[in-house]
Amino acid sequence: MLPIEKGFFVSEKQTLGEFFHNNFPNDEMNIVAGILDDKICGLQTEVFGNHVIRPVFLQSEIGQRIYRRSVVFILIIAVHKLFDNAEVVVRFTANKGLYCDVSLKDGVLSAEHITQIRNEMKKIVSENIPITKKHLEKDKAIQLFKETKQIAKVNLINSLKLDKVSIYYCGKYYDYFYGTMLDNTGRLGKFEIDFEEPGLLLRTPAGGDEPSAKIKQPKLKYILTESKKWAGILHCGYISDLNRFIKQNRITDIIRVSEALHEKWISNIADDIAENIDRARLIMIAGPSSSGKTSFTQRLKVQLRVWGLEPVSLSLDDYFLERVKSPKTADGQYDYEALEALDLELINDHLVKLLDGEPIMHPKYDFISGERELDAVGPVILPPGQPLLIEGIHGLNEKLTSAIPRNKKYKIYVSALTQLNIDQHNRIPSTDARMIRRLVRDYQFRGAGGLKTLKQWPIVRAGEERNIFPFQEDADTVFNSALLYELPVLKKYAVSILKDIPDDSEYHWIIQNILDKLSFFEAIEDEDEIPHNSILREFIGNSCFFKADGDLKE
């Protein structure tokens, strides 16, 4: 192996796994894949000649996904070895792990079954079985899954615009997985599984070298379970189901029922607030980036009006310090996700005054210039006995509103928790769906090109892990803003934005990953059926709550 200007010359044909073994011996056990000429490739991939080769480490976000996906494979193998006609369905991320349903032909999953599955998985790890990748003709792959009656996979593969399909094999077991896998079961011992009735929780490393610690998240689990019910109500659990509705010109029904479910949930939250208004008048609304907090807040205000209330809302986005005063990350970029990026003293002063019936002058922040006008709007007055709504990413953090006692607040956690799976074993991560939302919104309303959004995203994600997710269980209620039909709508916007980014961008492999995911979806071109109060309108435009430039209407 000889170094060249931008990579390596590999003189003998070998796999990426062998390459890293020979050239990165001290890091080998933490390398889960490679970036080969800007494309993520499994350790099974053969290399020869001149290449730019970089390792993907377990501790990275993509490394964690690869490791978790590979452990899911041995979970599925273990279940099939133990139980006849059993099925594993990967549902959603929860409790720093992955929640899965396991359906058994005879009986219901129990703690005893979990012990059996755990022991079988450890046995598979100890056997060091190679995980290989084969490229099958599309028709052969379809027939393979027809024989095992995996209809969702059959429908998915049939919809792929490919001549050949990659299938992973481990001994006599095989499966289709979207994404890279490790090359040997012996590398997959870092996991724990817990009985999480009625299914199981699979925990793998999340930011470290060992499986994440189990924490109690009953509220998040509840809303995720409700989201699964929503998909069942719409008969739309997989992408192939959604694509069928689109092709048959029946997507209008999905749109209407999805929006009705949102409206019903928001109405229920408004009922709870109204019934407790004598105790808690400060309504805190928080959630990660691009979760639709602003639209949710406006719709909640409408529902509160039904109760005869006259809510007043403040956006934390207008309480940012001027850009020159903002904190920075270690690499010198402005950290807008940090709590310290907000003017905490001014926020608390305004909250106390408003709840006491005193008027305030509301600031206005300009995201393009990074400047703030302190007395832009006002005077703002909160009538006696009326609710005050505050939305922003830090809304659940007690430090944000330290001047107001906890029992005087009603906290709402808003997030976009994707209900739709690619198939039984492949899911669309909620973080990916939110990043697509943000790409579209920032391009249209915040003067940010796709490259800028991709550059900021790791900072956004780090901020969420530090400032948002640790507080989500302190919420009084949770709202899922995801819509089953949103990615087919966002597709045309996101594809156009991403294809404008040069091919030699350092984010090329991320861009390709997003484009590949969006390629699974049939596009929804006609937006006329999307209500103008839909949360999706916050990202694509024509919302009844926003002006053409993305600012809220007065």
Backbone torsions as a table, in degrees:
resi	resn	phi	psi	omega
1	MET	NA	122.4	179.5
2	LEU	-119.0	132.8	177.4
3	PRO	-70.1	140.7	172.8
4	ILE	-120.5	-176.7	-170.0
5	GLU	-55.9	-44.4	-174.7
6	LYS	-121.7	15.5	-178.7
7	GLY	177.9	-135.7	-174.9
8	PHE	-132.9	152.1	167.7
9	PHE	-106.2	116.9	-179.6
10	VAL	-96.1	109.2	-170.4
11	SER	-79.4	-24.7	178.9
12	GLU	-125.3	138.2	179.6
13	LYS	-60.1	130.6	-179.5
14	GLN	-158.1	166.2	177.0
15	THR	-82.3	162.3	175.1
16	LEU	-60.7	-35.0	178.0
17	GLY	-60.6	-43.4	178.3
18	GLU	-68.0	-37.5	179.0
19	PHE	-61.4	-46.7	-179.5
20	PHE	-69.1	-33.5	177.5
21	HIS	-62.0	-40.3	-176.5
22	ASN	-80.2	-29.8	-170.6
23	ASN	-114.4	-15.5	178.1
24	PHE	-130.9	53.8	-173.1
25	PRO	-59.6	-32.4	-178.5
26	ASN	-75.2	-23.1	-177.0
27	ASP	-107.0	-1.4	-168.4
28	GLU	-53.0	-43.6	-174.6
29	MET	-70.6	-16.4	178.6
30	ASN	-99.7	-0.3	179.4
31	ILE	-94.0	122.3	-175.6
32	VAL	-110.8	-10.9	179.1
33	ALA	-168.9	-178.1	177.6
34	GLY	-134.2	153.9	170.2
35	ILE	-102.2	108.5	-175.4
36	LEU	-107.0	107.9	-178.9
37	ASP	51.5	49.2	176.3
38	ASP	71.4	16.1	176.5
39	LYS	-126.4	131.5	178.5
40	ILE	-73.0	126.5	-178.0
41	CYS	-131.4	148.5	178.1
42	GLY	-72.9	161.8	179.9
43	LEU	-65.8	-12.8	177.2
44	GLN	-76.9	-15.3	-173.5
45	THR	-67.4	131.6	177.5
46	GLU	-84.0	141.6	179.6
47	VAL	-130.1	149.6	177.1
48	PHE	-164.0	136.1	177.9
49	GLY	96.1	-158.4	-178.1
50	ASN	-81.3	126.3	179.6
51	HIS	-150.1	152.6	165.9
52	VAL	-93.9	116.8	-175.1
53	ILE	-124.2	126.4	177.0
54	ARG	-131.1	142.7	179.5
55	PRO	-79.5	150.0	170.2
56	VAL	-107.4	118.7	-175.2
57	PHE	-93.0	150.7	179.4
58	LEU	-55.0	-34.5	-173.9
59	GLN	-73.1	-15.6	179.5
60	SER	-77.8	161.4	-179.5
61	GLU	-61.9	-44.5	179.6
62	ILE	-68.3	-33.6	177.0
63	GLY	-64.0	-39.1	177.7
64	GLN	-64.3	-39.2	179.2
65	ARG	-65.5	-42.0	179.6
66	ILE	-62.7	-44.0	-179.2
67	TYR	-64.8	-44.9	-179.2
68	ARG	-63.5	-42.9	179.0
69	ARG	-59.3	-40.4	-179.3
70	SER	-68.6	-38.0	177.8
71	VAL	-68.2	-34.4	174.9
72	VAL	-57.6	-38.9	179.6
73	PHE	-59.9	-46.3	-178.8
74	ILE	-73.1	-26.6	172.2
75	LEU	-61.6	-47.0	-179.9
76	ILE	-62.6	-42.9	179.1
77	ILE	-61.5	-45.0	-178.4
78	ALA	-61.3	-43.9	-180.0
79	VAL	-62.7	-42.7	-179.1
80	HIS	-69.2	-31.6	177.8
81	LYS	-71.6	-32.0	-175.1
82	LEU	-86.7	-36.6	-169.4
83	PHE	-130.2	130.1	177.3
84	ASP	-69.0	137.1	173.6
85	ASN	56.7	28.0	176.2
86	ALA	-84.0	158.3	179.1
87	GLU	-139.3	137.3	174.8
88	VAL	-107.1	130.0	175.0
89	VAL	-122.3	117.8	177.9
90	VAL	-76.9	124.2	-171.8
91	ARG	-104.0	-65.4	-173.3
92	PHE	-162.8	164.2	176.4
93	THR	-82.0	130.0	178.8
94	ALA	-156.9	147.8	173.2
95	ASN	55.5	39.7	-178.6
96	LYS	58.1	27.6	178.1
97	GLY	-149.5	-165.0	-177.5
98	LEU	-121.3	119.3	179.5
99	TYR	-85.1	133.7	-179.2
100	CYS	-131.5	141.5	169.1
101	ASP	-88.4	141.8	173.9
102	VAL	-128.2	111.8	179.3
103	SER	-97.5	129.1	-179.6
104	LEU	-110.6	144.2	180.0
105	LYS	-63.3	-40.7	-178.7
106	ASP	-120.0	106.3	174.8
107	GLY	95.9	-178.8	-177.0
108	VAL	-113.1	146.3	-179.9
109	LEU	-56.0	137.4	-178.1
110	SER	-134.3	172.9	177.4
111	ALA	-62.1	-33.9	177.9
112	GLU	-64.5	-40.4	177.0
113	HIS	-61.7	-38.7	-179.6
114	ILE	-61.3	-42.2	178.1
115	THR	-61.1	-42.3	178.3
116	GLN	-62.9	-43.6	-179.1
117	ILE	-65.2	-43.4	180.0
118	ARG	-60.3	-46.3	-178.4
119	ASN	-64.3	-39.4	179.4
120	GLU	-67.1	-39.1	178.1
121	MET	-63.0	-42.3	178.8
122	LYS	-64.7	-34.5	177.0
123	LYS	-64.6	-43.4	178.8
124	ILE	-61.9	-39.6	177.2
125	VAL	-62.6	-44.8	-176.8
126	SER	-65.9	-21.8	-178.2
127	GLU	-82.5	-7.5	176.3
128	ASN	50.1	52.4	-177.2
129	ILE	-81.6	130.2	177.7
130	PRO	-63.9	142.8	171.3
131	ILE	-108.2	112.9	-174.5
132	THR	-110.6	159.9	-178.4
133	LYS	-121.2	126.6	179.1
134	LYS	-122.0	145.7	178.4
135	HIS	-104.0	111.4	-177.8
136	LEU	-105.4	149.4	170.3
137	GLU	-58.5	143.3	-175.1
138	LYS	-53.8	-45.2	-178.9
139	ASP	-62.1	-38.9	179.6
140	LYS	-67.7	-38.3	178.7
141	ALA	-65.1	-41.6	178.4
142	ILE	-61.3	-44.8	-179.8
143	GLN	-63.9	-36.2	-179.9
144	LEU	-58.3	-44.2	-177.1
145	PHE	-85.6	-20.3	171.5
146	LYS	-64.7	-37.1	-179.1
147	GLU	-64.6	-29.6	178.7
148	THR	-101.0	10.1	175.3
149	LYS	57.2	37.3	175.4
150	GLN	-94.7	79.3	-170.6
151	ILE	-64.2	-37.7	180.0
152	ALA	-61.5	-39.1	177.9
153	LYS	-70.2	-38.2	177.0
154	VAL	-59.1	-47.6	-179.3
155	ASN	-64.4	-39.6	-180.0
156	LEU	-64.7	-52.3	-177.3
157	ILE	-62.5	-37.1	178.8
158	ASN	-62.3	-29.8	-177.7
159	SER	-84.5	-14.3	-177.3
160	LEU	-69.6	136.8	179.3
161	LYS	-89.4	58.7	-177.7
162	LEU	-133.7	150.4	175.7
163	ASP	-84.9	-30.7	-179.0
164	LYS	-128.5	153.6	-177.6
165	VAL	-126.8	139.4	178.6
166	SER	-86.6	124.6	178.6
167	ILE	-119.5	134.0	177.9
168	TYR	-95.7	138.2	179.6
169	TYR	-120.6	141.4	173.7
170	CYS	-139.9	101.3	-171.3
171	GLY	63.7	-129.3	-179.5
172	LYS	-90.1	-0.5	-178.4
173	TYR	-96.0	149.4	-179.7
174	TYR	-145.3	159.6	178.3
175	ASP	-165.1	158.7	171.7
176	TYR	-98.0	125.0	175.5
177	PHE	-127.1	134.9	174.4
178	TYR	-83.2	107.5	179.3
179	GLY	121.5	172.6	-174.3
180	THR	-78.0	150.4	177.9
181	MET	-126.8	156.4	171.4
182	LEU	-68.8	171.1	-169.9
183	ASP	-105.0	-0.2	-176.5
184	ASN	-159.8	137.4	-179.0
185	THR	-65.7	-23.1	-179.9
186	GLY	-63.8	-16.6	179.6
187	ARG	-87.9	0.4	-166.5
188	LEU	-113.0	31.3	-177.0
189	GLY	-84.1	-3.6	-177.3
190	LYS	-90.8	78.4	179.7
191	PHE	-153.3	161.8	170.5
192	GLU	-141.4	146.9	172.9
193	ILE	-127.2	142.8	-177.8
194	ASP	-129.2	148.5	173.4
195	PHE	-74.6	115.3	-179.7
196	GLU	-123.8	79.7	-171.6
197	GLU	-47.7	128.5	11.9
198	PRO	-95.2	7.2	-178.0
199	GLY	-121.4	-146.4	179.3
200	LEU	-135.6	157.6	177.3
201	LEU	-113.3	122.4	177.9
202	LEU	-101.0	121.1	-179.4
203	ARG	-112.2	128.3	177.5
204	THR	-128.5	173.6	179.7
205	PRO	-56.3	136.2	178.4
206	ALA	-135.6	83.6	-179.9
207	GLY	96.1	-5.6	179.6
208	GLY	-138.8	-162.4	-177.4
209	ASP	-95.8	-14.3	-175.9
210	GLU	-120.8	163.0	178.9
211	PRO	-55.7	143.3	179.8
212	SER	-63.1	149.7	178.1
213	ALA	-71.9	145.2	178.1
214	LYS	-79.9	131.0	176.7
215	ILE	-127.4	157.0	-179.4
216	LYS	-82.5	125.8	178.1
217	GLN	-136.9	61.2	-175.3
218	PRO	-63.0	-35.6	-178.0
219	LYS	-69.6	-43.3	178.7
220	LEU	-65.7	-41.2	178.7
221	LYS	-61.0	-39.5	-179.1
222	TYR	-62.2	-47.2	-176.9
223	ILE	-68.8	-32.6	176.8
224	LEU	-68.4	-38.3	176.5
225	THR	-65.3	-39.9	176.2
226	GLU	-62.3	-38.1	179.7
227	SER	-63.6	-37.3	177.0
228	LYS	-63.8	-38.0	177.2
229	LYS	-64.3	-38.5	179.1
230	TRP	-59.6	-45.1	179.0
231	ALA	-61.3	-36.1	177.7
232	GLY	-67.9	-39.8	178.2
233	ILE	-59.1	-37.9	-177.1
234	LEU	-89.1	-0.6	-178.6
235	HIS	54.5	45.0	-171.4
236	CYS	-145.1	71.1	-178.3
237	GLY	-89.5	-22.1	-175.3
238	TYR	-128.1	159.6	-179.8
239	ILE	-57.0	-38.7	-179.1
240	SER	-61.4	-33.9	177.1
241	ASP	-65.6	-45.8	-179.3
242	LEU	-63.8	-43.9	179.2
243	ASN	-60.5	-35.1	179.1
244	ARG	-64.6	-42.5	177.4
245	PHE	-60.9	-40.2	-179.2
246	ILE	-66.6	-46.8	-178.3
247	LYS	-63.4	-33.3	-178.5
248	GLN	-89.2	10.3	-179.9
249	ASN	56.2	37.9	179.5
250	ARG	-115.0	15.9	-175.2
251	ILE	-70.5	-21.9	179.7
252	THR	-56.7	-39.4	179.9
253	ASP	-64.1	-42.0	177.8
254	ILE	-61.3	-43.6	-179.4
255	ILE	-61.8	-48.0	-175.8
256	ARG	-65.2	-44.8	-178.3
257	VAL	-69.9	-38.7	177.3
258	SER	-59.4	-45.4	-179.7
259	GLU	-68.1	-36.1	178.1
260	ALA	-65.4	-37.9	177.0
261	LEU	-63.4	-42.3	174.9
262	HIS	-58.7	-47.9	-176.9
263	GLU	-62.4	-40.0	179.6
264	LYS	-63.4	-42.5	-178.0
265	TRP	-67.4	-42.3	178.8
266	ILE	-64.2	-38.4	177.6
267	SER	-62.0	-41.6	179.0
268	ASN	-62.8	-39.9	178.7
269	ILE	-65.4	-42.0	178.2
270	ALA	-61.0	-39.5	177.9
271	ASP	-59.6	-44.3	-178.7
272	ASP	-64.5	-41.2	178.9
273	ILE	-64.0	-46.9	-177.0
274	ALA	-61.8	-37.6	-178.9
275	GLU	-72.6	-16.0	-179.1
276	ASN	-118.4	17.6	-173.0
277	ILE	-64.9	-26.6	179.1
278	ASP	-67.8	-26.0	-178.9
279	ARG	-93.1	-48.8	-172.5
280	ALA	-125.4	110.6	-179.8
281	ARG	-102.0	-17.3	179.8
282	LEU	-91.9	113.4	-176.9
283	ILE	-103.6	112.0	-178.1
284	MET	-99.4	126.3	-176.8
285	ILE	-121.3	117.8	-174.9
286	ALA	-135.5	163.5	177.7
287	GLY	169.7	168.3	-178.5
288	PRO	-70.5	174.2	-177.3
289	SER	-57.3	139.4	174.6
290	SER	61.9	30.8	176.5
291	SER	-88.8	-2.2	178.3
292	GLY	83.6	28.9	-176.3
293	LYS	-60.4	-40.4	-174.6
294	THR	-68.1	-45.6	177.8
295	SER	-64.3	-40.7	177.3
296	PHE	-57.8	-45.0	-179.0
297	THR	-60.2	-42.2	-179.9
298	GLN	-66.8	-38.9	179.0
299	ARG	-70.3	-35.0	176.5
300	LEU	-64.2	-39.1	177.7
301	LYS	-59.1	-41.1	179.5
302	VAL	-62.4	-44.5	-179.2
303	GLN	-66.8	-33.9	176.8
304	LEU	-68.6	-31.3	176.5
305	ARG	-63.0	-30.9	178.1
306	VAL	-60.3	-29.4	178.9
307	TRP	-83.7	2.1	-177.8
308	GLY	83.9	10.0	179.1
309	LEU	-87.6	159.4	179.6
310	GLU	-125.5	75.9	-174.6
311	PRO	-69.1	149.2	173.2
312	VAL	-117.1	137.3	-178.8
313	SER	-122.1	145.6	174.1
314	LEU	-125.3	139.9	176.7
315	SER	-102.0	129.3	177.5
316	LEU	-65.6	-20.4	178.3
317	ASP	-58.7	-27.1	-179.9
318	ASP	-85.1	-2.4	-179.7
319	TYR	-106.1	16.0	173.1
320	PHE	-65.1	143.4	168.2
321	LEU	-65.5	156.8	175.7
322	GLU	-60.1	148.4	-171.3
323	ARG	-53.0	-38.7	-177.6
324	VAL	-65.9	-19.0	179.9
325	LYS	-100.7	-0.8	-175.3
326	SER	-73.9	147.2	175.1
327	PRO	-67.5	158.9	-179.3
328	LYS	-122.7	157.3	175.6
329	THR	-78.5	175.9	-178.5
330	ALA	-60.6	-28.9	-179.2
331	ASP	-94.7	13.1	171.7
332	GLY	90.5	4.3	178.7
333	GLN	-88.3	150.8	178.0
334	TYR	-66.1	132.7	-177.1
335	ASP	-105.2	87.4	-179.2
336	TYR	-75.6	-9.7	-179.8
337	GLU	-85.6	-13.8	-178.1
338	ALA	-73.6	143.2	176.4
339	LEU	-59.2	-32.7	-177.1
340	GLU	-72.3	-7.6	175.6
341	ALA	-75.5	-11.3	-179.3
342	LEU	-100.2	152.5	177.6
343	ASP	-84.5	84.7	-173.6
344	LEU	-63.9	-37.0	-179.7
345	GLU	-63.5	-44.8	-179.4
346	LEU	-67.6	-40.7	179.3
347	ILE	-57.6	-52.0	-176.8
348	ASN	-66.4	-36.8	176.8
349	ASP	-61.1	-44.1	-179.4
350	HIS	-68.0	-39.5	-179.7
351	LEU	-63.5	-46.5	-179.9
352	VAL	-60.2	-44.7	-178.6
353	LYS	-64.3	-45.0	-178.3
354	LEU	-62.9	-45.9	-179.4
355	LEU	-67.3	-22.1	175.6
356	ASP	-90.4	3.7	177.6
357	GLY	86.3	9.2	-179.8
358	GLU	-89.8	148.2	179.1
359	PRO	-79.1	153.9	174.0
360	ILE	-132.3	162.5	170.3
361	MET	-105.1	119.7	-172.5
362	HIS	-84.9	133.5	177.8
363	PRO	-76.8	169.5	176.3
364	LYS	-139.2	125.9	-177.8
365	TYR	-106.1	135.4	178.8
366	ASP	-103.2	111.5	-175.7
367	PHE	-67.8	-26.7	-177.4
368	ILE	-77.8	-47.3	-178.9
369	SER	-84.5	-22.8	-177.1
370	GLY	76.0	19.4	-179.3
371	GLU	-112.7	158.8	-176.6
372	ARG	-129.0	136.6	173.8
373	GLU	-102.8	116.2	-170.9
374	LEU	-67.1	-43.1	-174.8
375	ASP	-112.0	50.0	-173.5
376	ALA	-76.4	-36.3	-173.8
377	VAL	-130.3	134.0	176.0
378	GLY	156.1	179.4	-2.1
379	PRO	-73.9	144.7	175.5
380	VAL	-101.0	129.1	-178.3
381	ILE	-128.8	137.1	175.6
382	LEU	-101.5	112.7	179.6
383	PRO	-60.8	153.3	-180.0
384	PRO	-56.3	136.4	175.4
385	GLY	75.3	7.0	-177.0
386	GLN	-101.0	154.2	-179.0
387	PRO	-82.0	146.9	174.9
388	LEU	-112.6	120.6	-176.5
389	LEU	-103.6	126.2	178.9
390	ILE	-122.7	124.2	178.1
391	GLU	-123.4	143.4	180.0
392	GLY	167.1	167.5	-172.4
393	ILE	-66.0	-22.0	-175.7
394	HIS	-102.0	13.2	-172.6
395	GLY	-58.2	-25.3	-178.3
396	LEU	-89.2	-11.0	-177.5
397	ASN	-80.1	120.6	-178.0
398	GLU	-61.3	-25.6	179.6
399	LYS	-65.2	-27.1	-178.8
400	LEU	-65.7	-39.9	-174.6
401	THR	-122.0	46.3	-173.0
402	SER	-61.6	-21.1	-178.0
403	ALA	-79.2	-9.0	-177.8
404	ILE	-113.0	127.3	179.2
405	PRO	-59.9	146.7	-177.9
406	ARG	-57.7	-38.1	-176.0
407	ASN	-72.7	-4.1	176.6
408	LYS	-97.2	5.8	-175.3
409	LYS	-119.6	148.0	172.2
410	TYR	-120.9	117.7	-172.1
411	LYS	-105.9	135.9	-179.9
412	ILE	-124.7	127.9	176.0
413	TYR	-101.6	122.8	-179.8
414	VAL	-113.1	128.9	174.7
415	SER	-149.1	160.2	179.6
416	ALA	-102.1	90.5	-174.3
417	LEU	-98.9	101.5	-171.5
418	THR	-58.6	127.8	179.9
419	GLN	-90.7	-16.8	-168.3
420	LEU	-92.8	132.8	175.0
421	ASN	-103.7	153.7	171.0
422	ILE	-67.8	-49.2	170.8
423	ASP	-157.0	-162.2	-175.0
424	GLN	-59.0	-34.3	-170.2
425	HIS	-112.7	-1.4	-178.2
426	ASN	-126.0	130.1	-176.2
427	ARG	-123.2	163.3	173.3
428	ILE	-97.3	109.6	-179.7
429	PRO	-60.3	138.7	179.6
430	SER	-60.6	-32.1	179.6
431	THR	-64.3	-35.5	178.3
432	ASP	-66.9	-42.5	-179.8
433	ALA	-64.0	-39.6	178.8
434	ARG	-68.6	-36.4	178.5
435	MET	-64.3	-37.6	176.9
436	ILE	-64.8	-43.1	175.1
437	ARG	-56.1	-46.5	-175.7
438	ARG	-67.1	-40.0	176.7
439	LEU	-53.8	-47.1	-176.4
440	VAL	-69.5	-47.5	-178.0
441	ARG	-63.2	-47.9	-175.7
442	ASP	-66.2	-33.8	178.3
443	TYR	-67.1	-40.9	-173.9
444	GLN	-83.2	-34.8	-169.0
445	PHE	-123.4	-9.3	-176.2
446	ARG	-123.6	12.6	174.9
447	GLY	65.4	26.0	-176.7
448	ALA	-112.6	126.5	173.9
449	GLY	-74.1	168.8	-178.1
450	GLY	-59.7	-37.5	-178.1
451	LEU	-63.6	-40.4	179.0
452	LYS	-64.2	-41.6	179.7
453	THR	-64.1	-42.8	179.1
454	LEU	-64.4	-36.6	179.2
455	LYS	-67.0	-37.3	-178.1
456	GLN	-79.4	-22.6	-171.2
457	TRP	-56.7	-44.3	177.8
458	PRO	-58.7	-35.0	177.5
459	ILE	-67.9	-42.3	178.0
460	VAL	-59.2	-47.2	-178.2
461	ARG	-63.8	-41.9	178.5
462	ALA	-62.9	-38.4	177.8
463	GLY	-65.5	-37.5	178.2
464	GLU	-64.1	-43.7	-179.9
465	GLU	-64.1	-31.6	-176.6
466	ARG	-89.1	-37.0	-167.4
467	ASN	-113.7	-13.3	-173.2
468	ILE	-120.3	-60.2	-173.8
469	PHE	-58.4	-35.4	178.5
470	PRO	-62.9	-17.5	-174.7
471	PHE	-106.5	-0.2	-170.8
472	GLN	-65.0	-30.0	-179.2
473	GLU	-77.7	-6.7	175.9
474	ASP	-83.5	-3.3	179.9
475	ALA	-71.1	149.6	174.4
476	ASP	-79.2	-26.7	176.3
477	THR	-154.8	163.6	-177.6
478	VAL	-127.0	140.2	176.7
479	PHE	-126.2	129.3	177.5
480	ASN	-95.5	114.4	-175.7
481	SER	-89.6	-1.9	-178.9
482	ALA	-66.8	146.2	176.4
483	LEU	-122.2	132.4	-176.4
484	LEU	-55.3	-32.4	-172.2
485	TYR	-95.7	3.8	-167.9
486	GLU	-70.7	-39.3	-176.5
487	LEU	-65.1	-37.4	173.4
488	PRO	-62.2	-27.4	176.9
489	VAL	-78.4	-44.1	-177.8
490	LEU	-71.2	-17.9	-173.4
491	LYS	-53.3	-51.9	-174.0
492	LYS	-64.5	-34.7	178.7
493	TYR	-68.7	-50.0	-175.0
494	ALA	-65.8	-42.0	-179.7
495	VAL	-61.3	-43.5	179.5
496	SER	-62.3	-42.2	-179.6
497	ILE	-65.4	-45.5	-175.4
498	LEU	-71.2	-33.9	-178.7
499	LYS	-74.1	-12.6	175.1
500	ASP	-81.2	-12.1	180.0
501	ILE	-81.4	132.6	-178.5
502	PRO	-55.3	145.6	-178.1
503	ASP	-64.2	-24.7	-178.6
504	ASP	-89.2	12.4	178.2
505	SER	-62.8	147.7	177.5
506	GLU	-66.3	-14.3	179.8
507	TYR	-98.0	17.3	-174.6
508	HIS	-55.6	-44.3	-176.5
509	TRP	-70.0	-30.9	175.6
510	ILE	-69.0	-44.1	178.9
511	ILE	-59.3	-45.1	-179.2
512	GLN	-64.6	-35.4	178.2
513	ASN	-63.1	-42.7	179.3
514	ILE	-67.1	-45.0	-179.7
515	LEU	-61.5	-38.8	178.6
516	ASP	-63.3	-43.2	179.1
517	LYS	-63.3	-44.1	-179.5
518	LEU	-66.8	-25.1	179.8
519	SER	-66.8	-19.2	177.3
520	PHE	-67.3	-24.3	-171.2
521	PHE	-96.6	139.3	163.5
522	GLU	-73.3	140.3	-177.4
523	ALA	-81.0	144.4	170.0
524	ILE	-101.9	107.8	-177.0
525	GLU	-86.8	-36.6	-176.0
526	ASP	-85.1	115.4	-176.9
527	GLU	-101.5	5.3	-174.1
528	ASP	-62.1	-29.9	-176.4
529	GLU	-82.3	-7.6	-179.8
530	ILE	-80.3	118.3	-177.2
531	PRO	-57.8	149.5	-178.0
532	HIS	-76.6	-6.4	172.0
533	ASN	-101.8	6.8	-179.8
534	SER	-63.3	144.5	175.1
535	ILE	-60.6	-30.9	179.1
536	LEU	-62.3	-28.6	-179.4
537	ARG	-65.0	-22.4	176.7
538	GLU	-61.2	-25.2	-175.2
539	PHE	-104.0	-32.8	-176.7
540	ILE	-101.5	-13.7	178.0
541	GLY	102.5	174.9	-178.5
542	ASN	63.0	34.2	174.3
543	SER	-83.0	143.3	177.1
544	CYS	-71.8	-10.4	-178.6
545	PHE	-96.7	-14.5	-172.8
546	PHE	-122.5	150.4	171.8
547	LYS	-76.6	174.3	-179.1
548	ALA	-62.8	-26.7	-179.6
549	ASP	-89.1	3.9	177.7
550	GLY	95.0	-9.8	176.9
551	ASP	-75.3	150.7	177.0
552	LEU	-65.6	142.0	173.8
553	LYS	-72.3	149.9	179.7
554	GLU	-69.4	NA	NA
